[in-house]
Amino acid sequence: SSQFRFEHWGVARQGLGLWARTMSSPRRGKCERDKLKEPLLDMSNAELACMALHEALQSKSFADFPKDPAAWETYVIYHRLLGYSHLAVGGLLVLTIFEIPLWCRSATDSYWDWKSSGQHCTARGFGDADREVIVSGIPFLPLGVALMIEYALLGIILARVMVSARLHSHFRGVGESYRSNRDMIIDYVMVLLGFCDAFYTGFFPKSSFHIAPFVRFGLAVTIPWVHKVIGSFLRVSKSILTVGLFQIGTIVIAAWVAAMIFDDLDHKDIYGMPVNQGFESFGNAVYTMFTAQTTATLPDAMVPTFHNNKLVLLFWMPFYLLAVCIFAQVILATVYEEYQKEVEGGMKQGHKVRLQGIELAFTYLKDRENKIIKNGEEVEVVRYETFAEVVKLMSVVEQKEVLSSEMIRICFDALDDDSSDAICRSEFADMCEMLQISLIITKRDSIVKEHLQGTAYGRLLERAMSNGSEGPDFGVCPPDGVESKFIGSPFDICMNTLLGMNVAWLILQSVFDLNDIPEPSWFSKVDLAFSFLYVFEVSVKLCWWSWREYWTSPDNRFDFVTSLILAVAGLAFLFFDAPRDWIRYLNLLRLIRLLKALNNIPEYERIMQIIMRMITTCGDVLVMNFLVVYMWAAWGQQLYGGLLVKDNPALKEQDDLDYFDSHFQVYNFNDMVLGMVTLFFVTITQWNNQVTCVCMALHEHFTFSWFVTCAYWISYYIASPLIAFNVFTAFSIDIFIKLEEMLDPKNQKEGEISKNLKGLQNDMAENQGLVLRIQESAALRRERVFQAFFEDDDDDSDEDGADDADEKSSKEDGDDKADGDDKADGDDHAEGDDKADTGDKV
C-alpha cells in the first residue's frame, strides 16, 4: 500500500471497478462488504499520518481514521478522481458558453452540423429583424457533440461521487463522517438532474427551458472552497437587511413625495421634455428614485424638474445625501465588515483544525521506543526514515512527482531547526507549511561556461554577464531581498539599450505608416537586424546559464519563443521572399519586453509584485463575482435571448426606448458571452437604465413575466453590484495596503523554515553550483496575507485578554494560584471543579 502508483486512466478504471464490484448485484455487493470485514493487516502509521496531514491541508480533522487497507486504496483513488472531477465541473461551465442557445435551435438542425453563430441565431419570426440580431461570433458546438462532451464530464463526476460514497462508508466504520449526508445527497441530485436534462435535450432540442446551467452552478458549489465562498456570500447578504430596509424606505417615501408634487405637471420645459418625466405615476416614481440612488440616471432624472423650478433642489439634495452619500456607503461598510468577520473566523477555525490534524499525524509517526534530549528535556521525535515515507505517500495522494531522496532530505533539514537529525513536536507543527512549498533544484552554469572556465574567453564572458556584486550567485531569479548578479551587467545594459532603440525604431516606422510616407528599402534590413540581435541575446544567455536554469524565468521563456519566431520570419524573408511587413509586425512582440526593462525601476517592480499577489489573494472573491455573473447570464439568455430587436412587436410601438436610440443592441442576452459582457457593465456602472428598461418593456405591466423581469434585475443588483463587487473593491484595497506593509523590509518576518531554507540555498549556490528554487503555493501565500491582515486585531484582543487575566489573577489567593499552575501543567488531572476553574482563569 505504501508504494501505490496510479496512472491517470488506471485511476478512473479502478474507481469505476470499485463501484461496480459493490453495486453490480446485491449478493455480490454483500460478499464484497463481507470480505472487507475479514481481519486484514492494518494500514501503516505512515499512511494514517499521510491522511491526517492531507486533511489538515484542507482545514479538516478527524479524531480517528479507518485502519482497513481498502480505505487507503479508496482514499487515494478518490483524491485522484477529485482533481479530474473539479476539471470536469469547470469544463461544464465552459461548455455552457459554447452551446447553441435555446432560442437559436431549430427543429431542422442536424445533431452534427457545424454552423457559424450567425447561421444558428436568426430572429424569432420578427420579419426583417435578422440583421438586428447581434451575437458574439464564438463558434457553437453541434448539439450532438455538446451532448457527448456533457455525458463524458458528468460520468467523471459520477465516478467521483460513487467513490466518495465508498470512502464515506469506511469513515463511518470508525464513527466519523467524511462528508455530510446533505452534501452526498446534493451530489447525487445534481448529477441525476444533469443526466436527465441532457437526455431530455437530446430528444427535445427546441425546449424553451434548460436547467443544465443551474445544475452546473450547483456542481460548482459542491467544490469545498467554492462552497465556502458561496456560504460567506449568503451570510453576508443577511447583514444588509436592516440598512437595506432604511434604503428602501427612503426610496419609497421620496417617490411618494415626488409623485404627489410632479405628477400633475404635464407641460414641457424649455427643451421640450415633459416636466413630470419619470413621475407620471407612483410606480414610475419608485423606479426613477431607485435608479437615481444607483447614480445611473444622474443628473438626468432631476433635469426636467430642475428646469421648471429651482426650488426642487430642496427635495433632491436631501435625497441624494441620504440615499447616495450615507445609506449606500453604510451598506458597503456593513457588507465588507461582515465578510471580514467571515474570513477571519474561517481562518482561525481552519488553523485550529489544522493543528489538530498535525498533532494526530505526529502521534502516528513518532518514535515510540527512542526519545532524544532537546533543550535539556526528553522529547518524542519523528525520524528521517518515517518522514521520507510520509512525504512519498503525500506525493502519491496529491498527484505530484515523487520527490528524490535529496529533495526529501532538504525538506527534513528545513524543519529540523537544531540539526539533531530528528523532528520534535514543535518543529513538526510547521509540517503543513512545508508541504505547501515546492522545491526545485537546477544546475546553475551551462556546459559552455564550465568548459571556458579559466580561459580568456571565460573571463570575457564573466565580465559581460556579471555586475561585480559580492555574494553567492543565485542564477536567473535570485530570492527576494538578494541582489541579482546579472541585472546591471554590461550585457544587460547593452540589451536594454538595444531594446530602447528598437522601440524608437518602431515609433519611426509608425510615423511613416500613419502619414502614408513611402518607406526606404533599407527599413526591412534594420528590422531583420533587430530580429537576429535577439537571437544572439538568447544564445549568450544559454552560454552562461544551463537550459533548466534559463527556463525557470518566465521572461526568458517569452524571449526564447519570440526570438525563435522572429528568426524564422527573418529566414523566410531572406530565402523565401516573404513579405517584409512580417518582420515589422512580429517585432511588436518585443515591445512587451519593455516591461521587463521597467523591472529595473524598484518602485515599478514593487507595484507589479503587489498587484499580482493581490489578484491571487482575492481569488475567492473574483470567483464569487464570476459565478454571480455566470448564473444571471444563463438565466437572462433564457428570458431575453433573441427578443431585444426593434422589429419585436412588443417593442415596435414604443418609441421612447433609449436602448435603440443609443445603439445599445450589442448589450444583449443572445448568447452567454454577450450576456456576461452586458452584466459586467451593469456591475461596474451599478445599473444600466437602457438595458433594464427594454427588458421590462417586453411585457405588460403587472403581469407574471413583468414581475419575473423585475425580480431578475433587482436580485442581480443586490447580488453583484451591492454585495459581490463591493466586497471585491473594498477587500482589494485593504489587501493592497497590507501587501505594501508586508513588502516593506522593516516589516518582513522570517519563520524558522524560511531561515533554514535560505541557509541551504546559500550553501548550494556557493559550494555546489546549484540553485534551490523555493515556490510557495498560492494557498500558502494567501494564508500569509490573511494572517498579517488579522494579526493586529488578534494582538489587540490578546492585550485585552492579558489585562483581564491579570485583574482576575490578582484577586486569587496563593493556594488557588498554585492549584491553577498545577492544572496548567497538567500534572494533576483529578482536581476538583473549583481548582479547574481557578486554573482556567489564571
ZAMARGU-4260 file (C-alpha; in steps of 0.2 Angstrom, whole numbers, plus 5000, padded with zeros to 4 digits):
<rodrens>
0) 5000/5000/5000 | 5014/5012/5004 | 5020/5011/4986 | 5004/5014/4977 | 5006/5021/4960
5) 4991/5025/4949 | 4991/5030/4931 | 4978/5043/4925 | 4967/5031/4916 | 4970/5017/4928
10) 4963/5028/4942 | 4947/5031/4934 | 4946/5012/4929 | 4949/5007/4947 | 4937/5019/4954
15) 4923/5013/4942 | 4928/4995/4946 | 4927/4998/4964 | 4909/5005/4962 | 4904/4991/4950
20) 4910/4977/4961 | 4899/4983/4976 | 4884/4989/4966 | 4883/4976/4952 | 4871/4965/4962
25) 4865/4965/4980 | 4873/4947/4983 | 4889/4952/4976 | 4890/4968/4984 | 4886/4960/5001
30) 4900/4947/4998 | 4912/4961/4994 | 4907/4970/5010 | 4909/4954/5020 | 4927/4952/5013
35) 4931/4969/5019 | 4926/4964/5037 | 4938/4950/5037 | 4954/4953/5048 | 4967/4960/5037
40) 4983/4969/5040 | 4980/4987/5046 | 4986/5002/5037 | 5004/5008/5041 | 5006/5023/5053
45) 5014/5032/5038 | 4998/5030/5028 | 4987/5036/5043 | 4998/5051/5046 | 4998/5055/5027
50) 4979/5055/5028 | 4979/5066/5043 | 4991/5078/5035 | 4982/5079/5019 | 4965/5083/5028
55) 4974/5096/5038 | 4980/5105/5022 | 4961/5106/5018 | 4957/5113/5036 | 4949/5096/5041
60) 4952/5085/5055 | 4946/5068/5062 | 4948/5060/5079 | 4952/5043/5070 | 4955/5036/5053
65) 4949/5019/5046 | 4963/5006/5048 | 4957/4995/5033 | 4970/4995/5019 | 4955/4996/5007
70) 4951/5013/5015 | 4968/5019/5009 | 4966/5012/4992 | 4949/5021/4991 | 4956/5037/4998
75) 4970/5038/4985 | 4958/5034/4971 | 4945/5047/4977 | 4958/5061/4978 | 4965/5057/4961
80) 4947/5057/4954 | 4943/5073/4964 | 4955/5083/4953 | 4948/5077/4937 | 4930/5080/4944
85) 4934/5098/4948 | 4941/5100/4930 | 4925/5092/4924 | 4915/5105/4933 | 4925/5118/4925
90) 4923/5110/4908 | 4904/5110/4911 | 4904/5129/4915 | 4914/5132/4899 | 4903/5121/4889
95) 4888/5132/4893 | 4897/5146/4883 | 4899/5136/4868 | 4882/5128/4867 | 4869/5133/4855
100) 4857/5145/4864 | 4839/5138/4866 | 4831/5152/4856 | 4843/5148/4841 | 4839/5130/4840
105) 4829/5124/4825 | 4820/5108/4823 | 4828/5106/4806 | 4846/5107/4813 | 4856/5091/4812
110) 4864/5085/4828 | 4881/5085/4819 | 4881/5101/4808 | 4894/5114/4811 | 4887/5131/4808
115) 4893/5149/4812 | 4884/5158/4826 | 4876/5169/4813 | 4868/5155/4804 | 4861/5147/4820
120) 4854/5163/4828 | 4841/5172/4817 | 4826/5182/4823 | 4811/5174/4831 | 4800/5177/4816
125) 4800/5196/4818 | 4801/5199/4799 | 4816/5208/4794 | 4825/5208/4811 | 4839/5196/4806
130) 4850/5210/4803 | 4847/5216/4820 | 4852/5200/4829 | 4870/5203/4836 | 4879/5188/4843
135) 4897/5187/4850 | 4903/5176/4835 | 4911/5162/4845 | 4909/5145/4837 | 4894/5135/4844
140) 4896/5116/4846 | 4884/5105/4837 | 4871/5098/4848 | 4877/5080/4847 | 4895/5085/4851
145) 4889/5095/4866 | 4879/5081/4872 | 4894/5069/4871 | 4905/5081/4880 | 4892/5083/4893
150) 4889/5065/4896 | 4908/5062/4897 | 4911/5076/4910 | 4895/5070/4920 | 4902/5052/4920
155) 4919/5058/4928 | 4909/5067/4941 | 4898/5052/4944 | 4913/5041/4947 | 4920/5053/4960
160) 4903/5053/4969 | 4902/5034/4969 | 4920/5033/4976 | 4916/5046/4989 | 4901/5036/4995
165) 4913/5021/4997 | 4925/5032/5007 | 4911/5039/5017 | 4906/5021/5022 | 4924/5017/5028
170) 4925/5033/5039 | 4908/5028/5046 | 4915/5012/5052 | 4926/5021/5064 | 4912/5033/5070
175) 4917/5048/5058 | 4908/5056/5043 | 4920/5060/5029 | 4906/5070/5021 | 4889/5076/5027
180) 4874/5066/5021 | 4867/5083/5015 | 4882/5085/5004 | 4881/5067/4997 | 4863/5069/4993
185) 4866/5086/4984 | 4880/5077/4974 | 4868/5063/4968 | 4854/5075/4965 | 4864/5087/4954
190) 4872/5073/4944 | 4855/5065/4941 | 4847/5081/4936 | 4862/5084/4924 | 4859/5067/4916
195) 4841/5070/4915 | 4842/5087/4907 | 4855/5080/4894 | 4843/5066/4890 | 4828/5077/4888
200) 4838/5090/4877 | 4843/5076/4866 | 4825/5071/4862 | 4818/5089/4863 | 4831/5101/4857
205) 4818/5115/4855 | 4813/5115/4873 | 4810/5133/4880 | 4819/5129/4897 | 4836/5122/4901
210) 4841/5118/4918 | 4859/5112/4914 | 4867/5130/4918 | 4859/5130/4935 | 4864/5111/4938
215) 4882/5116/4933 | 4882/5130/4945 | 4876/5118/4959 | 4890/5106/4954 | 4902/5120/4956
220) 4896/5124/4973 | 4899/5106/4979 | 4918/5110/4977 | 4923/5113/4995 | 4932/5130/4993
225) 4918/5137/4981 | 4905/5130/4994 | 4914/5141/5007 | 4914/5156/4996 | 4895/5155/4992
230) 4891/5151/5010 | 4900/5168/5015 | 4891/5176/5001 | 4874/5171/5008 | 4878/5175/5026
235) 4884/5192/5021 | 4868/5195/5011 | 4858/5194/5028 | 4869/5208/5036 | 4862/5221/5024
240) 4844/5218/5029 | 4842/5232/5042 | 4851/5245/5032 | 4843/5239/5016 | 4826/5242/5024
245) 4831/5260/5028 | 4836/5262/5010 | 4820/5255/5003 | 4810/5266/5015 | 4820/5282/5009
250) 4816/5277/4991 | 4798/5274/4993 | 4795/5290/5004 | 4804/5300/4991 | 4795/5293/4977
255) 4778/5296/4985 | 4783/5314/4989 | 4789/5316/4971 | 4774/5309/4963 | 4762/5320/4974
260) 4772/5335/4968 | 4776/5332/4950 | 4763/5320/4943 | 4751/5334/4938 | 4764/5345/4929
265) 4760/5339/4912 | 4768/5353/4902 | 4785/5353/4895 | 4801/5363/4899 | 4811/5374/4888
270) 4819/5360/4879 | 4803/5351/4875 | 4804/5337/4889 | 4789/5333/4900 | 4792/5341/4917
275) 4784/5326/4925 | 4795/5313/4916 | 4798/5298/4927 | 4784/5304/4939 | 4768/5300/4929
280) 4763/5288/4942 | 4769/5281/4959 | 4776/5265/4951 | 4786/5276/4939 | 4792/5287/4953
285) 4798/5272/4963 | 4809/5266/4948 | 4815/5284/4945 | 4821/5286/4963 | 4829/5269/4963
290) 4839/5272/4948 | 4844/5289/4954 | 4851/5282/4970 | 4862/5270/4960 | 4868/5286/4951
295) 4864/5278/4934 | 4852/5292/4929 | 4861/5306/4937 | 4859/5320/4934 | 4846/5316/4920
300) 4832/5311/4932 | 4832/5329/4940 | 4834/5340/4924 | 4816/5342/4919 | 4810/5346/4936
305) 4825/5357/4940 | 4822/5367/4924 | 4804/5370/4929 | 4808/5376/4947 | 4825/5378/4955
310) 4817/5375/4972 | 4816/5357/4969 | 4834/5356/4975 | 4827/5356/4992 | 4819/5339/4988
315) 4833/5332/4978 | 4848/5336/4988 | 4842/5328/5004 | 4838/5313/4995 | 4855/5312/4987
320) 4863/5315/5004 | 4853/5301/5012 | 4852/5288/4998 | 4869/5290/4989 | 4881/5298/5002
325) 4875/5289/5018 | 4865/5273/5016 | 4874/5267/5000 | 4891/5269/5009 | 4884/5261/5025
330) 4878/5246/5015 | 4896/5245/5008 | 4904/5246/5025 | 4891/5233/5033 | 4894/5221/5019
335) 4913/5222/5020 | 4914/5221/5039 | 4903/5205/5038 | 4914/5197/5025 | 4929/5202/5035
340) 4922/5193/5050 | 4918/5178/5039 | 4936/5177/5033 | 4944/5179/5050 | 4933/5166/5058
345) 4936/5154/5044 | 4955/5157/5045 | 4955/5154/5064 | 4944/5139/5064 | 4955/5132/5049
350) 4971/5135/5059 | 4964/5127/5074 | 4958/5111/5065 | 4975/5110/5055 | 4984/5110/5072
355) 4973/5095/5077 | 4977/5086/5061 | 4996/5089/5063 | 4995/5083/5081 | 4987/5067/5076
360) 4999/5064/5062 | 5014/5067/5074 | 5006/5054/5086 | 5006/5041/5072 | 5024/5045/5066
365) 5033/5047/5082 | 5047/5035/5088 | 5039/5026/5102 | 5054/5017/5108 | 5068/5030/5107
370) 5067/5048/5113 | 5081/5062/5112 | 5086/5076/5123 | 5082/5093/5116 | 5085/5109/5127
375) 5088/5098/5142 | 5072/5089/5141 | 5067/5071/5134 | 5055/5073/5119 | 5047/5062/5107
380) 5053/5064/5089 | 5050/5059/5071 | 5065/5050/5062 | 5070/5054/5044 | 5065/5037/5038
385) 5047/5039/5044 | 5047/5057/5037 | 5053/5051/5020 | 5040/5038/5019 | 5026/5050/5023
390) 5032/5063/5010 | 5032/5050/4996 | 5014/5045/5001 | 5009/5063/5000 | 5016/5064/4983
395) 5005/5049/4978 | 4989/5057/4985 | 4992/5074/4978 | 4996/5068/4961 | 5014/5075/4961
400) 5030/5068/4956 | 5038/5058/4969 | 5052/5068/4977 | 5070/5062/4976 | 5080/5057/4992
405) 5090/5073/4990 | 5074/5084/4990 | 5066/5075/5005 | 5082/5077/5015 | 5081/5096/5011
410) 5063/5096/5017 | 5068/5087/5033 | 5083/5099/5036 | 5071/5114/5034 | 5060/5108/5048
415) 5075/5102/5059 | 5079/5118/5067 | 5093/5112/5079 | 5101/5100/5066 | 5098/5085/5078
420) 5093/5073/5063 | 5075/5072/5072 | 5060/5082/5072 | 5051/5086/5088 | 5033/5090/5091
425) 5036/5109/5090 | 5046/5108/5074 | 5033/5096/5066 | 5020/5109/5069 | 5026/5118/5053
430) 5024/5102/5043 | 5009/5109/5033 | 5018/5124/5028 | 5032/5114/5022 | 5020/5103/5012
435) 5014/5119/5003 | 5031/5124/4997 | 5038/5117/4981 | 5057/5115/4979 | 5066/5114/4963
440) 5085/5111/4961 | 5093/5117/4945 | 5111/5117/4939 | 5116/5135/4938 | 5131/5135/4925
445) 5130/5130/4907 | 5142/5117/4899 | 5150/5131/4889 | 5154/5141/4904 | 5161/5127/4913
450) 5172/5122/4898 | 5178/5140/4896 | 5182/5142/4915 | 5199/5149/4917 | 5202/5154/4899
455) 5202/5171/4892 | 5185/5168/4884 | 5178/5163/4900 | 5184/5179/4909 | 5177/5189/4895
460) 5160/5180/4897 | 5161/5183/4916 | 5164/5202/4914 | 5150/5203/4902 | 5137/5194/4912
465) 5141/5199/4930 | 5139/5216/4938 | 5153/5213/4950 | 5142/5212/4966 | 5148/5200/4980
470) 5140/5185/4987 | 5133/5169/4980 | 5126/5168/4963 | 5108/5163/4963 | 5106/5162/4945
475) 5092/5170/4934 | 5079/5174/4948 | 5088/5177/4965 | 5077/5176/4981 | 5068/5191/4987
480) 5080/5204/4995 | 5095/5197/4986 | 5104/5207/4973 | 5105/5199/4956 | 5122/5197/4949
485) 5116/5199/4931 | 5105/5214/4932 | 5116/5229/4929 | 5129/5219/4920 | 5137/5226/4904
490) 5127/5213/4893 | 5111/5218/4902 | 5114/5236/4900 | 5118/5234/4881 | 5102/5223/4878
495) 5091/5236/4887 | 5099/5250/4876 | 5096/5240/4860 | 5078/5237/4866 | 5075/5256/4868
500) 5082/5258/4851 | 5070/5245/4844 | 5056/5254/4852 | 5062/5271/4844 | 5063/5262/4828
505) 5046/5256/4828 | 5039/5273/4833 | 5048/5280/4817 | 5041/5267/4806 | 5023/5270/4813
510) 5026/5289/4809 | 5030/5284/4791 | 5015/5272/4790 | 5002/5284/4798 | 5007/5298/4787
515) 5007/5287/4771 | 5026/5291/4768 | 5034/5278/4757 | 5047/5268/4767 | 5065/5266/4760
520) 5070/5249/4755 | 5083/5248/4769 | 5070/5249/4783 | 5067/5230/4781 | 5086/5227/4783
525) 5085/5236/4800 | 5070/5225/4805 | 5080/5210/4801 | 5095/5215/4811 | 5084/5218/4826
530) 5076/5201/4825 | 5093/5192/4824 | 5100/5203/4838 | 5088/5195/4850 | 5093/5178/4844
535) 5111/5182/4849 | 5104/5188/4866 | 5096/5171/4869 | 5112/5162/4863 | 5123/5172/4875
540) 5112/5168/4890 | 5112/5150/4886 | 5131/5150/4886 | 5130/5157/4904 | 5116/5148/4912
545) 5111/5130/4910 | 5095/5126/4900 | 5084/5122/4915 | 5090/5137/4925 | 5087/5148/4910
550) 5069/5141/4908 | 5064/5144/4926 | 5062/5163/4921 | 5045/5167/4913 | 5054/5182/4905
555) 5067/5170/4897 | 5053/5159/4891 | 5045/5174/4882 | 5061/5179/4875 | 5065/5162/4868
560) 5048/5160/4860 | 5048/5177/4852 | 5066/5176/4846 | 5063/5160/4838 | 5048/5167/4829
565) 5057/5182/4823 | 5072/5171/4817 | 5061/5160/4807 | 5052/5175/4800 | 5069/5183/4795
570) 5075/5167/4787 | 5059/5166/4777 | 5062/5184/4772 | 5079/5181/4766 | 5077/5164/4757
575) 5058/5163/4753 | 5054/5181/4748 | 5041/5183/4762 | 5033/5200/4764 | 5044/5212/4774
580) 5029/5218/4784 | 5030/5201/4794 | 5046/5207/4802 | 5039/5223/4807 | 5023/5216/4815
585) 5032/5202/4823 | 5044/5214/4831 | 5029/5222/4840 | 5030/5207/4851 | 5046/5213/4858
590) 5038/5229/4865 | 5031/5218/4879 | 5049/5215/4884 | 5049/5234/4888 | 5040/5229/4904
595) 5055/5218/4909 | 5067/5233/4907 | 5055/5243/4918 | 5058/5230/4932 | 5075/5238/4935
600) 5064/5253/4942 | 5062/5247/4960 | 5045/5256/4963 | 5038/5249/4947 | 5044/5231/4951
605) 5036/5233/4969 | 5019/5239/4962 | 5018/5225/4950 | 5023/5212/4963 | 5009/5219/4975
610) 4996/5219/4961 | 5000/5201/4956 | 4999/5195/4974 | 4983/5205/4977 | 4975/5196/4962
615) 4979/5179/4969 | 4974/5183/4987 | 4957/5190/4981 | 4954/5174/4970 | 4940/5168/4980
620) 4931/5185/4979 | 4934/5185/4960 | 4927/5168/4958 | 4911/5174/4968 | 4909/5188/4956
625) 4911/5177/4941 | 4899/5164/4947 | 4886/5178/4950 | 4888/5185/4933 | 4888/5167/4925
630) 4872/5162/4934 | 4862/5178/4929 | 4869/5177/4911 | 4862/5159/4909 | 4845/5165/4916
635) 4845/5181/4906 | 4849/5171/4890 | 4833/5160/4893 | 4822/5175/4897 | 4828/5188/4884
640) 4838/5179/4870 | 4834/5185/4853 | 4820/5197/4859 | 4829/5213/4861 | 4827/5219/4842
645) 4817/5233/4835 | 4805/5223/4825 | 4799/5213/4840 | 4780/5218/4841 | 4782/5220/4860
650) 4794/5234/4857 | 4790/5241/4840 | 4777/5254/4845 | 4787/5260/4860 | 4797/5275/4853
655) 4804/5281/4870 | 4816/5267/4872 | 4834/5274/4874 | 4841/5257/4871 | 4839/5258/4852
660) 4842/5277/4851 | 4859/5274/4860 | 4863/5259/4849 | 4865/5248/4864 | 4859/5232/4854
665) 4876/5225/4857 | 4872/5223/4875 | 4860/5209/4874 | 4857/5191/4880 | 4858/5182/4863
670) 4872/5171/4869 | 4882/5168/4885 | 4897/5179/4881 | 4886/5194/4877 | 4875/5191/4892
675) 4891/5191/4903 | 4898/5206/4895 | 4881/5215/4897 | 4880/5210/4916 | 4898/5215/4918
680) 4895/5233/4913 | 4879/5233/4923 | 4890/5228/4938 | 4904/5241/4936 | 4891/5255/4932
685) 4880/5249/4947 | 4865/5250/4935 | 4861/5252/4916 | 4844/5260/4913 | 4843/5257/4894
690) 4845/5238/4896 | 4834/5236/4911 | 4820/5247/4903 | 4820/5237/4886 | 4819/5221/4896
695) 4804/5227/4906 | 4796/5234/4891 | 4794/5216/4883 | 4779/5213/4895 | 4764/5221/4900
700) 4764/5229/4917 | 4760/5219/4932 | 4759/5203/4923 | 4769/5187/4929 | 4783/5189/4916
705) 4784/5208/4921 | 4787/5203/4939 | 4799/5190/4934 | 4809/5203/4925 | 4809/5215/4940
710) 4814/5201/4951 | 4828/5197/4939 | 4836/5214/4939 | 4833/5218/4957 | 4841/5202/4963
715) 4856/5204/4951 | 4858/5222/4958 | 4858/5215/4976 | 4870/5200/4972 | 4883/5208/4961
720) 4885/5227/4962 | 4879/5229/4980 | 4887/5213/4988 | 4900/5204/4977 | 4908/5218/4968
725) 4908/5230/4984 | 4916/5216/4993 | 4929/5214/4979 | 4933/5233/4978 | 4934/5236/4997
730) 4944/5219/5000 | 4956/5223/4986 | 4960/5240/4993 | 4964/5233/5011 | 4974/5219/5003
735) 4984/5231/4993 | 4988/5241/5008 | 4993/5226/5019 | 5004/5219/5005 | 5013/5236/5004
740) 5016/5234/5023 | 5022/5216/5021 | 5034/5220/5007 | 5042/5234/5017 | 5059/5227/5023
745) 5056/5234/5040 | 5040/5224/5042 | 5046/5207/5035 | 5047/5192/5046 | 5056/5176/5043
750) 5050/5160/5050 | 5061/5145/5055 | 5058/5136/5039 | 5062/5151/5028 | 5078/5154/5038
755) 5083/5136/5036 | 5079/5135/5018 | 5089/5151/5015 | 5104/5143/5023 | 5103/5128/5012
760) 5101/5140/4997 | 5117/5149/5001 | 5127/5133/5004 | 5121/5125/4987 | 5124/5141/4977
765) 5141/5144/4985 | 5149/5127/4986 | 5139/5116/4974 | 5135/5127/4959 | 5116/5123/4961
770) 5101/5134/4963 | 5087/5130/4975 | 5070/5137/4970 | 5058/5140/4983 | 5040/5142/4977
775) 5026/5144/4989 | 5009/5138/4984 | 4995/5151/4981 | 4986/5145/4996 | 5001/5147/5007
780) 5004/5165/5001 | 4986/5169/5003 | 4986/5162/5021 | 5001/5173/5025 | 4992/5188/5019
785) 4977/5184/5029 | 4987/5181/5044 | 4996/5198/5043 | 4979/5206/5039 | 4971/5200/5055
790) 4986/5199/5067 | 4983/5217/5073 | 4966/5213/5079 | 4972/5197/5087 | 4986/5207/5096
795) 4973/5220/5102 | 4962/5205/5108 | 4977/5197/5117 | 4982/5213/5126 | 4964/5215/5132
800) 4963/5197/5137 | 4980/5198/5146 | 4974/5213/5156 | 4958/5204/5161 | 4968/5189/5166
805) 4980/5200/5177 | 4965/5208/5186 | 4957/5191/5189 | 4974/5183/5195 | 4977/5197/5207
810) 4961/5193/5216 | 4966/5175/5218 | 4974/5169/5234 | 4991/5160/5234 | 4983/5142/5236
815) 4972/5145/5221 | 4986/5151/5211 | 4996/5135/5215 | 4981/5124/5210 | 4979/5134/5194
820) 4998/5131/5190 | 4996/5113/5193 | 4981/5112/5182 | 4990/5122/5168 | 5005/5110/5169
825) 4993/5095/5168 | 5001/5086/5182 | 4985/5084/5192 | 4970/5079/5181 | 4959/5074/5196
830) 4957/5090/5205 | 4940/5097/5209 | 4929/5108/5198 | 4934/5123/5209 | 4953/5121/5206
835) 4950/5118/5187 | 4940/5134/5186 | 4954/5143/5195 | 4967/5136/5183 | 4957/5141/5168
840) 4956/5159/5175 | 4974/5160/5178
</rodrens>
